[in-house]
Amino acid sequence: MKIPFLAGVSALLLGACATTPAALPEAEALKRAAVQSGPYRDLGYQSPFSGFSPYEPTEPTSWRQVNDAQSEVGN
């Protein structure tokens, strides 16, 4: 228990004593990479609800009738 605690505390102390902080990445380079300047194709927008058909509530029916209506053979 003491060894992991001491290792963690020593890492924090050494990190606090560092003279120069780590440099942040250049933000302008990231913005330049995101600019669409090449020959990219237009993807076009498609609504996620384009093929949706709403279902209305129906009255209760016999489970056998519903099962026969859904079956491929249809006894």
PyMOL Python script that loads the backbone (N, CA, C, O; Angstrom):
from pymol import cmd

cmd.read_pdbstr("""\
ATOM      1  N   MET A   1       0.822  -1.188   0.000  1.00  0.00           N
ATOM      2  CA  MET A   1       0.000   0.000   0.000  1.00  0.00           C
ATOM      3  C   MET A   1       0.865   1.250   0.000  1.00  0.00           C
ATOM      4  O   MET A   1       0.540   2.241  -0.654  1.00  0.00           O
ATOM      5  N   LYS A   2       1.971   1.198   0.739  1.00  0.00           N
ATOM      6  CA  LYS A   2       2.820   2.383   0.837  1.00  0.00           C
ATOM      7  C   LYS A   2       3.600   2.625  -0.446  1.00  0.00           C
ATOM      8  O   LYS A   2       3.822   3.774  -0.828  1.00  0.00           O
ATOM      9  N   ILE A   3       4.018   1.559  -1.112  1.00  0.00           N
ATOM     10  CA  ILE A   3       4.849   1.729  -2.308  1.00  0.00           C
ATOM     11  C   ILE A   3       4.063   2.369  -3.458  1.00  0.00           C
ATOM     12  O   ILE A   3       4.584   3.307  -4.062  1.00  0.00           O
ATOM     13  N   PRO A   4       2.848   1.929  -3.803  1.00  0.00           N
ATOM     14  CA  PRO A   4       2.111   2.629  -4.865  1.00  0.00           C
ATOM     15  C   PRO A   4       1.781   4.072  -4.484  1.00  0.00           C
ATOM     16  O   PRO A   4       1.783   4.956  -5.341  1.00  0.00           O
ATOM     17  N   PHE A   5       1.498   4.313  -3.205  1.00  0.00           N
ATOM     18  CA  PHE A   5       1.203   5.670  -2.760  1.00  0.00           C
ATOM     19  C   PHE A   5       2.425   6.567  -2.920  1.00  0.00           C
ATOM     20  O   PHE A   5       2.315   7.696  -3.399  1.00  0.00           O
ATOM     21  N   LEU A   6       3.593   6.059  -2.516  1.00  0.00           N
ATOM     22  CA  LEU A   6       4.826   6.846  -2.640  1.00  0.00           C
ATOM     23  C   LEU A   6       5.194   7.067  -4.108  1.00  0.00           C
ATOM     24  O   LEU A   6       5.704   8.127  -4.471  1.00  0.00           O
ATOM     25  N   ALA A   7       4.941   6.082  -4.934  1.00  0.00           N
ATOM     26  CA  ALA A   7       5.235   6.254  -6.360  1.00  0.00           C
ATOM     27  C   ALA A   7       4.331   7.326  -6.964  1.00  0.00           C
ATOM     28  O   ALA A   7       4.790   8.139  -7.766  1.00  0.00           O
ATOM     29  N   GLY A   8       3.067   7.337  -6.592  1.00  0.00           N
ATOM     30  CA  GLY A   8       2.149   8.351  -7.100  1.00  0.00           C
ATOM     31  C   GLY A   8       2.501   9.736  -6.611  1.00  0.00           C
ATOM     32  O   GLY A   8       2.454  10.695  -7.381  1.00  0.00           O
ATOM     33  N   VAL A   9       2.854   9.860  -5.337  1.00  0.00           N
ATOM     34  CA  VAL A   9       3.220  11.157  -4.774  1.00  0.00           C
ATOM     35  C   VAL A   9       4.505  11.662  -5.407  1.00  0.00           C
ATOM     36  O   VAL A   9       4.622  12.852  -5.699  1.00  0.00           O
ATOM     37  N   SER A  10       5.459  10.790  -5.622  1.00  0.00           N
ATOM     38  CA  SER A  10       6.722  11.231  -6.225  1.00  0.00           C
ATOM     39  C   SER A  10       6.508  11.657  -7.674  1.00  0.00           C
ATOM     40  O   SER A  10       7.166  12.588  -8.140  1.00  0.00           O
ATOM     41  N   ALA A  11       5.609  11.002  -8.392  1.00  0.00           N
ATOM     42  CA  ALA A  11       5.320  11.430  -9.764  1.00  0.00           C
ATOM     43  C   ALA A  11       4.665  12.804  -9.779  1.00  0.00           C
ATOM     44  O   ALA A  11       4.971  13.630 -10.639  1.00  0.00           O
ATOM     45  N   LEU A  12       3.771  13.050  -8.839  1.00  0.00           N
ATOM     46  CA  LEU A  12       3.139  14.372  -8.751  1.00  0.00           C
ATOM     47  C   LEU A  12       4.158  15.449  -8.372  1.00  0.00           C
ATOM     48  O   LEU A  12       4.128  16.549  -8.924  1.00  0.00           O
ATOM     49  N   LEU A  13       5.042  15.147  -7.453  1.00  0.00           N
ATOM     50  CA  LEU A  13       6.053  16.127  -7.058  1.00  0.00           C
ATOM     51  C   LEU A  13       7.008  16.428  -8.199  1.00  0.00           C
ATOM     52  O   LEU A  13       7.346  17.589  -8.429  1.00  0.00           O
ATOM     53  N   LEU A  14       7.442  15.424  -8.905  1.00  0.00           N
ATOM     54  CA  LEU A  14       8.338  15.657 -10.036  1.00  0.00           C
ATOM     55  C   LEU A  14       7.642  16.434 -11.139  1.00  0.00           C
ATOM     56  O   LEU A  14       8.262  17.270 -11.796  1.00  0.00           O
ATOM     57  N   GLY A  15       6.379  16.171 -11.347  1.00  0.00           N
ATOM     58  CA  GLY A  15       5.630  16.911 -12.361  1.00  0.00           C
ATOM     59  C   GLY A  15       5.426  18.359 -11.971  1.00  0.00           C
ATOM     60  O   GLY A  15       5.420  19.236 -12.835  1.00  0.00           O
ATOM     61  N   ALA A  16       5.258  18.625 -10.690  1.00  0.00           N
ATOM     62  CA  ALA A  16       5.079  19.998 -10.219  1.00  0.00           C
ATOM     63  C   ALA A  16       6.367  20.789 -10.276  1.00  0.00           C
ATOM     64  O   ALA A  16       6.331  22.016 -10.366  1.00  0.00           O
ATOM     65  N   CYS A  17       7.498  20.120 -10.226  1.00  0.00           N
ATOM     66  CA  CYS A  17       8.788  20.795 -10.251  1.00  0.00           C
ATOM     67  C   CYS A  17       9.303  21.031 -11.660  1.00  0.00           C
ATOM     68  O   CYS A  17      10.379  21.607 -11.821  1.00  0.00           O
ATOM     69  N   ALA A  18       8.594  20.617 -12.660  1.00  0.00           N
ATOM     70  CA  ALA A  18       9.055  20.800 -14.035  1.00  0.00           C
ATOM     71  C   ALA A  18       9.132  22.286 -14.348  1.00  0.00           C
ATOM     72  O   ALA A  18       8.256  23.053 -13.949  1.00  0.00           O
ATOM     73  N   THR A  19      10.180  22.696 -15.062  1.00  0.00           N
ATOM     74  CA  THR A  19      10.382  24.125 -15.327  1.00  0.00           C
ATOM     75  C   THR A  19       9.568  24.612 -16.512  1.00  0.00           C
ATOM     76  O   THR A  19       9.041  25.724 -16.474  1.00  0.00           O
ATOM     77  N   THR A  20       9.450  23.820 -17.555  1.00  0.00           N
ATOM     78  CA  THR A  20       8.703  24.259 -18.733  1.00  0.00           C
ATOM     79  C   THR A  20       7.528  23.310 -18.957  1.00  0.00           C
ATOM     80  O   THR A  20       7.707  22.092 -18.944  1.00  0.00           O
ATOM     81  N   PRO A  21       6.350  23.845 -19.158  1.00  0.00           N
ATOM     82  CA  PRO A  21       5.201  22.970 -19.430  1.00  0.00           C
ATOM     83  C   PRO A  21       5.273  22.405 -20.847  1.00  0.00           C
ATOM     84  O   PRO A  21       5.972  22.942 -21.707  1.00  0.00           O
ATOM     85  N   ALA A  22       4.564  21.351 -21.070  1.00  0.00           N
ATOM     86  CA  ALA A  22       4.541  20.744 -22.404  1.00  0.00           C
ATOM     87  C   ALA A  22       3.852  21.697 -23.383  1.00  0.00           C
ATOM     88  O   ALA A  22       2.864  22.344 -23.035  1.00  0.00           O
ATOM     89  N   ALA A  23       4.364  21.776 -24.577  1.00  0.00           N
ATOM     90  CA  ALA A  23       3.816  22.684 -25.581  1.00  0.00           C
ATOM     91  C   ALA A  23       2.495  22.141 -26.119  1.00  0.00           C
ATOM     92  O   ALA A  23       2.348  20.939 -26.342  1.00  0.00           O
ATOM     93  N   LEU A  24       1.548  23.038 -26.320  1.00  0.00           N
ATOM     94  CA  LEU A  24       0.266  22.661 -26.896  1.00  0.00           C
ATOM     95  C   LEU A  24       0.404  22.558 -28.408  1.00  0.00           C
ATOM     96  O   LEU A  24       1.264  23.220 -28.988  1.00  0.00           O
ATOM     97  N   PRO A  25      -0.420  21.747 -29.060  1.00  0.00           N
ATOM     98  CA  PRO A  25      -0.327  21.651 -30.517  1.00  0.00           C
ATOM     99  C   PRO A  25      -0.770  22.957 -31.172  1.00  0.00           C
ATOM    100  O   PRO A  25      -1.564  23.713 -30.612  1.00  0.00           O
ATOM    101  N   GLU A  26      -0.252  23.198 -32.341  1.00  0.00           N
ATOM    102  CA  GLU A  26      -0.575  24.419 -33.075  1.00  0.00           C
ATOM    103  C   GLU A  26      -1.998  24.321 -33.607  1.00  0.00           C
ATOM    104  O   GLU A  26      -2.313  23.414 -34.378  1.00  0.00           O
ATOM    105  N   ALA A  27      -2.854  25.247 -33.202  1.00  0.00           N
ATOM    106  CA  ALA A  27      -4.260  25.192 -33.578  1.00  0.00           C
ATOM    107  C   ALA A  27      -4.466  25.530 -35.050  1.00  0.00           C
ATOM    108  O   ALA A  27      -5.376  24.994 -35.683  1.00  0.00           O
ATOM    109  N   GLU A  28      -3.652  26.392 -35.592  1.00  0.00           N
ATOM    110  CA  GLU A  28      -3.806  26.776 -36.999  1.00  0.00           C
ATOM    111  C   GLU A  28      -3.531  25.597 -37.928  1.00  0.00           C
ATOM    112  O   GLU A  28      -4.168  25.473 -38.974  1.00  0.00           O
ATOM    113  N   ALA A  29      -2.607  24.746 -37.565  1.00  0.00           N
ATOM    114  CA  ALA A  29      -2.321  23.570 -38.398  1.00  0.00           C
ATOM    115  C   ALA A  29      -3.514  22.626 -38.404  1.00  0.00           C
ATOM    116  O   ALA A  29      -3.809  22.000 -39.422  1.00  0.00           O
ATOM    117  N   LEU A  30      -4.197  22.524 -37.275  1.00  0.00           N
ATOM    118  CA  LEU A  30      -5.369  21.666 -37.225  1.00  0.00           C
ATOM    119  C   LEU A  30      -6.506  22.247 -38.060  1.00  0.00           C
ATOM    120  O   LEU A  30      -7.243  21.499 -38.702  1.00  0.00           O
ATOM    121  N   LYS A  31      -6.657  23.560 -38.060  1.00  0.00           N
ATOM    122  CA  LYS A  31      -7.695  24.200 -38.863  1.00  0.00           C
ATOM    123  C   LYS A  31      -7.407  24.038 -40.351  1.00  0.00           C
ATOM    124  O   LYS A  31      -8.324  23.809 -41.140  1.00  0.00           O
ATOM    125  N   ARG A  32      -6.145  24.154 -40.735  1.00  0.00           N
ATOM    126  CA  ARG A  32      -5.778  24.001 -42.150  1.00  0.00           C
ATOM    127  C   ARG A  32      -6.069  22.588 -42.646  1.00  0.00           C
ATOM    128  O   ARG A  32      -6.447  22.400 -43.802  1.00  0.00           O
ATOM    129  N   ALA A  33      -5.895  21.601 -41.783  1.00  0.00           N
ATOM    130  CA  ALA A  33      -6.150  20.218 -42.189  1.00  0.00           C
ATOM    131  C   ALA A  33      -7.636  19.969 -42.387  1.00  0.00           C
ATOM    132  O   ALA A  33      -8.017  19.073 -43.141  1.00  0.00           O
ATOM    133  N   ALA A  34      -8.485  20.752 -41.718  1.00  0.00           N
ATOM    134  CA  ALA A  34      -9.925  20.547 -41.826  1.00  0.00           C
ATOM    135  C   ALA A  34     -10.548  21.299 -43.003  1.00  0.00           C
ATOM    136  O   ALA A  34     -11.709  21.060 -43.339  1.00  0.00           O
ATOM    137  N   VAL A  35      -9.802  22.195 -43.629  1.00  0.00           N
ATOM    138  CA  VAL A  35     -10.345  22.964 -44.754  1.00  0.00           C
ATOM    139  C   VAL A  35     -10.496  22.045 -45.958  1.00  0.00           C
ATOM    140  O   VAL A  35      -9.579  21.299 -46.301  1.00  0.00           O
ATOM    141  N   GLN A  36     -11.656  22.107 -46.592  1.00  0.00           N
ATOM    142  CA  GLN A  36     -11.897  21.242 -47.746  1.00  0.00           C
ATOM    143  C   GLN A  36     -11.423  21.944 -49.020  1.00  0.00           C
ATOM    144  O   GLN A  36     -12.168  22.699 -49.644  1.00  0.00           O
ATOM    145  N   SER A  37     -10.200  21.687 -49.381  1.00  0.00           N
ATOM    146  CA  SER A  37      -9.650  22.322 -50.569  1.00  0.00           C
ATOM    147  C   SER A  37      -9.388  21.316 -51.683  1.00  0.00           C
ATOM    148  O   SER A  37      -8.966  21.708 -52.771  1.00  0.00           O
ATOM    149  N   GLY A  38      -9.620  20.063 -51.445  1.00  0.00           N
ATOM    150  CA  GLY A  38      -9.343  19.040 -52.438  1.00  0.00           C
ATOM    151  C   GLY A  38     -10.576  18.647 -53.223  1.00  0.00           C
ATOM    152  O   GLY A  38     -11.663  19.173 -52.987  1.00  0.00           O
ATOM    153  N   PRO A  39     -10.409  17.726 -54.155  1.00  0.00           N
ATOM    154  CA  PRO A  39     -11.542  17.272 -54.971  1.00  0.00           C
ATOM    155  C   PRO A  39     -12.377  16.224 -54.236  1.00  0.00           C
ATOM    156  O   PRO A  39     -12.262  15.029 -54.508  1.00  0.00           O
ATOM    157  N   TYR A  40     -13.204  16.670 -53.315  1.00  0.00           N
ATOM    158  CA  TYR A  40     -14.027  15.756 -52.538  1.00  0.00           C
ATOM    159  C   TYR A  40     -15.416  15.699 -53.146  1.00  0.00           C
ATOM    160  O   TYR A  40     -15.920  16.706 -53.642  1.00  0.00           O
ATOM    161  N   ARG A  41     -16.031  14.544 -53.112  1.00  0.00           N
ATOM    162  CA  ARG A  41     -17.385  14.434 -53.646  1.00  0.00           C
ATOM    163  C   ARG A  41     -18.392  14.889 -52.606  1.00  0.00           C
ATOM    164  O   ARG A  41     -18.157  14.761 -51.405  1.00  0.00           O
ATOM    165  N   ASP A  42     -19.492  15.411 -53.063  1.00  0.00           N
ATOM    166  CA  ASP A  42     -20.545  15.863 -52.177  1.00  0.00           C
ATOM    167  C   ASP A  42     -21.366  14.655 -51.736  1.00  0.00           C
ATOM    168  O   ASP A  42     -21.875  13.903 -52.567  1.00  0.00           O
ATOM    169  N   LEU A  43     -21.489  14.477 -50.433  1.00  0.00           N
ATOM    170  CA  LEU A  43     -22.197  13.320 -49.922  1.00  0.00           C
ATOM    171  C   LEU A  43     -23.706  13.490 -49.986  1.00  0.00           C
ATOM    172  O   LEU A  43     -24.425  12.505 -50.154  1.00  0.00           O
ATOM    173  N   GLY A  44     -24.194  14.689 -49.859  1.00  0.00           N
ATOM    174  CA  GLY A  44     -25.630  14.925 -49.908  1.00  0.00           C
ATOM    175  C   GLY A  44     -26.291  14.469 -48.627  1.00  0.00           C
ATOM    176  O   GLY A  44     -25.858  13.505 -47.995  1.00  0.00           O
ATOM    177  N   TYR A  45     -27.334  15.164 -48.256  1.00  0.00           N
ATOM    178  CA  TYR A  45     -28.019  14.852 -47.004  1.00  0.00           C
ATOM    179  C   TYR A  45     -29.206  13.953 -47.279  1.00  0.00           C
ATOM    180  O   TYR A  45     -29.982  14.203 -48.201  1.00  0.00           O
ATOM    181  N   GLN A  46     -29.346  12.912 -46.485  1.00  0.00           N
ATOM    182  CA  GLN A  46     -30.515  12.044 -46.533  1.00  0.00           C
ATOM    183  C   GLN A  46     -31.124  12.004 -45.140  1.00  0.00           C
ATOM    184  O   GLN A  46     -30.434  11.746 -44.154  1.00  0.00           O
ATOM    185  N   SER A  47     -32.397  12.258 -45.075  1.00  0.00           N
ATOM    186  CA  SER A  47     -33.080  12.253 -43.785  1.00  0.00           C
ATOM    187  C   SER A  47     -33.119  10.832 -43.228  1.00  0.00           C
ATOM    188  O   SER A  47     -33.382   9.889 -43.975  1.00  0.00           O
ATOM    189  N   PRO A  48     -32.866  10.663 -41.948  1.00  0.00           N
ATOM    190  CA  PRO A  48     -32.944   9.320 -41.372  1.00  0.00           C
ATOM    191  C   PRO A  48     -34.369   8.784 -41.321  1.00  0.00           C
ATOM    192  O   PRO A  48     -34.569   7.590 -41.097  1.00  0.00           O
ATOM    193  N   PHE A  49     -35.356   9.642 -41.523  1.00  0.00           N
ATOM    194  CA  PHE A  49     -36.755   9.221 -41.496  1.00  0.00           C
ATOM    195  C   PHE A  49     -37.337   9.110 -42.899  1.00  0.00           C
ATOM    196  O   PHE A  49     -38.559   9.127 -43.046  1.00  0.00           O
ATOM    197  N   SER A  50     -36.509   8.999 -43.935  1.00  0.00           N
ATOM    198  CA  SER A  50     -37.005   9.020 -45.309  1.00  0.00           C
ATOM    199  C   SER A  50     -37.908   7.828 -45.639  1.00  0.00           C
ATOM    200  O   SER A  50     -38.846   8.002 -46.418  1.00  0.00           O
ATOM    201  N   GLY A  51     -37.685   6.648 -45.103  1.00  0.00           N
ATOM    202  CA  GLY A  51     -38.515   5.494 -45.417  1.00  0.00           C
ATOM    203  C   GLY A  51     -39.461   5.095 -44.302  1.00  0.00           C
ATOM    204  O   GLY A  51     -39.986   3.982 -44.296  1.00  0.00           O
ATOM    205  N   PHE A  52     -39.677   5.984 -43.372  1.00  0.00           N
ATOM    206  CA  PHE A  52     -40.467   5.662 -42.185  1.00  0.00           C
ATOM    207  C   PHE A  52     -41.957   5.754 -42.484  1.00  0.00           C
ATOM    208  O   PHE A  52     -42.423   6.726 -43.077  1.00  0.00           O
ATOM    209  N   SER A  53     -42.687   4.749 -42.074  1.00  0.00           N
ATOM    210  CA  SER A  53     -44.144   4.809 -42.165  1.00  0.00           C
ATOM    211  C   SER A  53     -44.705   4.606 -40.755  1.00  0.00           C
ATOM    212  O   SER A  53     -44.432   3.585 -40.124  1.00  0.00           O
ATOM    213  N   PRO A  54     -45.470   5.550 -40.265  1.00  0.00           N
ATOM    214  CA  PRO A  54     -45.953   5.446 -38.885  1.00  0.00           C
ATOM    215  C   PRO A  54     -46.996   4.340 -38.735  1.00  0.00           C
ATOM    216  O   PRO A  54     -47.749   4.048 -39.664  1.00  0.00           O
ATOM    217  N   TYR A  55     -47.024   3.752 -37.588  1.00  0.00           N
ATOM    218  CA  TYR A  55     -47.989   2.704 -37.273  1.00  0.00           C
ATOM    219  C   TYR A  55     -49.044   3.272 -36.327  1.00  0.00           C
ATOM    220  O   TYR A  55     -48.729   3.960 -35.355  1.00  0.00           O
ATOM    221  N   GLU A  56     -50.265   2.977 -36.626  1.00  0.00           N
ATOM    222  CA  GLU A  56     -51.372   3.427 -35.795  1.00  0.00           C
ATOM    223  C   GLU A  56     -51.808   2.280 -34.889  1.00  0.00           C
ATOM    224  O   GLU A  56     -51.725   1.119 -35.288  1.00  0.00           O
ATOM    225  N   PRO A  57     -52.264   2.579 -33.695  1.00  0.00           N
ATOM    226  CA  PRO A  57     -52.754   1.513 -32.813  1.00  0.00           C
ATOM    227  C   PRO A  57     -54.013   0.873 -33.391  1.00  0.00           C
ATOM    228  O   PRO A  57     -54.864   1.556 -33.961  1.00  0.00           O
ATOM    229  N   THR A  58     -54.118  -0.417 -33.239  1.00  0.00           N
ATOM    230  CA  THR A  58     -55.283  -1.152 -33.737  1.00  0.00           C
ATOM    231  C   THR A  58     -55.966  -1.844 -32.575  1.00  0.00           C
ATOM    232  O   THR A  58     -55.434  -1.914 -31.468  1.00  0.00           O
ATOM    233  N   GLU A  59     -57.134  -2.345 -32.847  1.00  0.00           N
ATOM    234  CA  GLU A  59     -57.863  -3.049 -31.800  1.00  0.00           C
ATOM    235  C   GLU A  59     -57.266  -4.437 -31.624  1.00  0.00           C
ATOM    236  O   GLU A  59     -56.665  -4.971 -32.557  1.00  0.00           O
ATOM    237  N   PRO A  60     -57.416  -5.020 -30.465  1.00  0.00           N
ATOM    238  CA  PRO A  60     -56.868  -6.353 -30.217  1.00  0.00           C
ATOM    239  C   PRO A  60     -57.550  -7.403 -31.105  1.00  0.00           C
ATOM    240  O   PRO A  60     -58.765  -7.380 -31.300  1.00  0.00           O
ATOM    241  N   THR A  61     -56.748  -8.308 -31.626  1.00  0.00           N
ATOM    242  CA  THR A  61     -57.258  -9.409 -32.437  1.00  0.00           C
ATOM    243  C   THR A  61     -56.714 -10.714 -31.879  1.00  0.00           C
ATOM    244  O   THR A  61     -55.873 -10.723 -30.979  1.00  0.00           O
ATOM    245  N   SER A  62     -57.199 -11.790 -32.418  1.00  0.00           N
ATOM    246  CA  SER A  62     -56.751 -13.107 -31.998  1.00  0.00           C
ATOM    247  C   SER A  62     -55.291 -13.302 -32.409  1.00  0.00           C
ATOM    248  O   SER A  62     -54.898 -12.920 -33.511  1.00  0.00           O
ATOM    249  N   TRP A  63     -54.511 -13.880 -31.545  1.00  0.00           N
ATOM    250  CA  TRP A  63     -53.107 -14.092 -31.875  1.00  0.00           C
ATOM    251  C   TRP A  63     -52.972 -15.052 -33.045  1.00  0.00           C
ATOM    252  O   TRP A  63     -52.015 -14.940 -33.811  1.00  0.00           O
ATOM    253  N   ARG A  64     -53.879 -15.975 -33.206  1.00  0.00           N
ATOM    254  CA  ARG A  64     -53.801 -16.923 -34.307  1.00  0.00           C
ATOM    255  C   ARG A  64     -54.006 -16.209 -35.650  1.00  0.00           C
ATOM    256  O   ARG A  64     -53.315 -16.514 -36.622  1.00  0.00           O
ATOM    257  N   GLN A  65     -54.937 -15.275 -35.710  1.00  0.00           N
ATOM    258  CA  GLN A  65     -55.157 -14.528 -36.943  1.00  0.00           C
ATOM    259  C   GLN A  65     -53.934 -13.694 -37.316  1.00  0.00           C
ATOM    260  O   GLN A  65     -53.548 -13.624 -38.483  1.00  0.00           O
ATOM    261  N   VAL A  66     -53.339 -13.073 -36.320  1.00  0.00           N
ATOM    262  CA  VAL A  66     -52.139 -12.268 -36.578  1.00  0.00           C
ATOM    263  C   VAL A  66     -50.993 -13.171 -37.017  1.00  0.00           C
ATOM    264  O   VAL A  66     -50.253 -12.821 -37.937  1.00  0.00           O
ATOM    265  N   ASN A  67     -50.836 -14.318 -36.380  1.00  0.00           N
ATOM    266  CA  ASN A  67     -49.773 -15.248 -36.728  1.00  0.00           C
ATOM    267  C   ASN A  67     -49.971 -15.788 -38.148  1.00  0.00           C
ATOM    268  O   ASN A  67     -49.003 -15.890 -38.902  1.00  0.00           O
ATOM    269  N   ASP A  68     -51.210 -16.136 -38.526  1.00  0.00           N
ATOM    270  CA  ASP A  68     -51.472 -16.644 -39.867  1.00  0.00           C
ATOM    271  C   ASP A  68     -51.250 -15.551 -40.915  1.00  0.00           C
ATOM    272  O   ASP A  68     -50.787 -15.842 -42.018  1.00  0.00           O
ATOM    273  N   ALA A  69     -51.570 -14.316 -40.590  1.00  0.00           N
ATOM    274  CA  ALA A  69     -51.380 -13.234 -41.544  1.00  0.00           C
ATOM    275  C   ALA A  69     -49.897 -12.964 -41.774  1.00  0.00           C
ATOM    276  O   ALA A  69     -49.521 -12.527 -42.861  1.00  0.00           O
ATOM    277  N   GLN A  70     -49.055 -13.210 -40.789  1.00  0.00           N
ATOM    278  CA  GLN A  70     -47.617 -12.935 -40.897  1.00  0.00           C
ATOM    279  C   GLN A  70     -46.845 -14.118 -41.489  1.00  0.00           C
ATOM    280  O   GLN A  70     -45.729 -13.929 -41.973  1.00  0.00           O
ATOM    281  N   SER A  71     -47.400 -15.314 -41.464  1.00  0.00           N
ATOM    282  CA  SER A  71     -46.658 -16.476 -41.930  1.00  0.00           C
ATOM    283  C   SER A  71     -46.606 -16.502 -43.449  1.00  0.00           C
ATOM    284  O   SER A  71     -47.507 -15.997 -44.118  1.00  0.00           O
ATOM    285  N   GLU A  72     -45.556 -17.089 -43.985  1.00  0.00           N
ATOM    286  CA  GLU A  72     -45.390 -17.175 -45.433  1.00  0.00           C
ATOM    287  C   GLU A  72     -46.319 -18.242 -46.014  1.00  0.00           C
ATOM    288  O   GLU A  72     -46.867 -18.063 -47.102  1.00  0.00           O
ATOM    289  N   VAL A  73     -46.496 -19.344 -45.293  1.00  0.00           N
ATOM    290  CA  VAL A  73     -47.308 -20.443 -45.801  1.00  0.00           C
ATOM    291  C   VAL A  73     -48.788 -20.118 -45.636  1.00  0.00           C
ATOM    292  O   VAL A  73     -49.577 -20.363 -46.550  1.00  0.00           O
ATOM    293  N   GLY A  74     -49.174 -19.575 -44.495  1.00  0.00           N
ATOM    294  CA  GLY A  74     -50.555 -19.206 -44.236  1.00  0.00           C
ATOM    295  C   GLY A  74     -51.493 -20.396 -44.248  1.00  0.00           C
ATOM    296  O   GLY A  74     -52.228 -20.595 -45.216  1.00  0.00           O
ATOM    297  N   ASN A  75     -51.481 -21.183 -43.200  1.00  0.00           N
ATOM    298  CA  ASN A  75     -52.269 -22.412 -43.127  1.00  0.00           C
ATOM    299  C   ASN A  75     -53.669 -22.156 -43.476  1.00  0.00           C
ATOM    300  O   ASN A  75     -54.485 -23.078 -43.469  1.00  0.00           O
TER     301      ASN A  75
END
""", "prot")
cmd.dss("prot")
cmd.show_as("cartoon", "prot")
cmd.util.cbc("prot")
cmd.orient("prot")
